[in-house]
Amino acid sequence: MANILVVEDEKNMQEIIAEYMQRGGHTCFTADDGVDALMILKNNPMDLMILDVMMPHLDGFSVCKMAREMSNLPIIILTAKSEEEDKLKGYKLGADDYITKPFSPKVLLAKVGALLRRSSTVPTDALNVGKISIIPASHKTFVNGQEITLTHKEYELLYFFMVNPGQIFSREQLLNRIWGYDFEGTTRTIDTHIKTLRQKLGDEGKHIVTLIRSGYKFEVNV
């Protein structure tokens, strides 16, 4: 199925998560701290990472940021913290989902499955709008011929906009379509991701139009 990296310093929790991932048919790699996690990512192709925040040597936020410089694999942050600002920080650094301890391993496995499905079931033809070009088969994005690095969720947002040009989507609709109905965060997550996405697109960020009190749309002819 998929190669999943579980980064968790608490051995009992690490073993429980790994067991459930293996029950789901996945191959599981484990790391006790952030340094080991980055070494595994560097030397092994991973399809998804489950990442604890509170760890020795490097915390999960630091690992998430560094991992994003290496790969666009889906990242689920696992933590005892439930404050909204911590969640927004994780999303800003490139996390795709967030689950708060204590949690159900079955729910975690379901989130893993949903992220893996959304990251793999895409068409292979290139999409082009203005100077933006994305290749769904490889999840690569180019602006004016230069490749840019997007997080998994940033890519999903851009892809969703580009295949639905001119349609208006509320923040709630975007959350449901990209993050899923079981997402625990708020609509501020959408604003944070779109702000970062626009910055990465540079001048081409103008295609993502904000509509006061309505949401967002992707305008082709701007």
Steps between C-alpha positions, in 0.01 A plus 500: 500500500697800629824577684408688818744666739385518863698755702414458868736491801253319727567134422159367601320755283745439215431126509121549509507732198736272308279198573190673364684620190615144435144374550406741223751326273769768518875465553599691812828675580551643848715776647547597865595860434511766232861444401438131425183593311684734263768237435233243411327749269829579331583136429160336445200589281204567731135542403380660826634608840328497840689750711487566874571857611664456842826311435865525608768667285257638239132567560236402249452852365872521413489155340191597299671811366817311403306209351315744274833603351563135409161367394132582444381181673181533713574577867266438794601680819429309821502693826346557841465869417153605386537878484393651166826696464705179525288343228536803277877495557510137387301572184715804421811281520349252256299248701197350325298383798504520878381253762495568875585250773326299631372365171357190340759301298215403268427866429870562437510208256193640323667841467812332360290314244316816396823696453660220300196472274487874435871512424490214249167515313567785260513521120837487325457778241661838564276796588593849385357838595693815420860433598399225746547138399441198722570134426260288708690176441803634686336781703749744351411866457667749267467877473643658188694180435659491847403225744367617837460294815148468641382309804254220439201714602618801303527279194153353560351849532665620181397188310141530625483865394649430158254222416210719619575841342258784566304312768453664839579287803440596861767428759282224642470335157876513448560348844259216427640432152870521586522411869189283535188522714681364809753786501546647849623848406330826403450697180808707586695202367377585149612862526844396627555249219375734226720783626808275480391356165464848350847594626652194334318567174632857491325715240292198398338502843261755351298209357375418853237766564356581843127578508391689811255292709491232228836323488739445212504422130766430238474753220667405170476828310675749730 
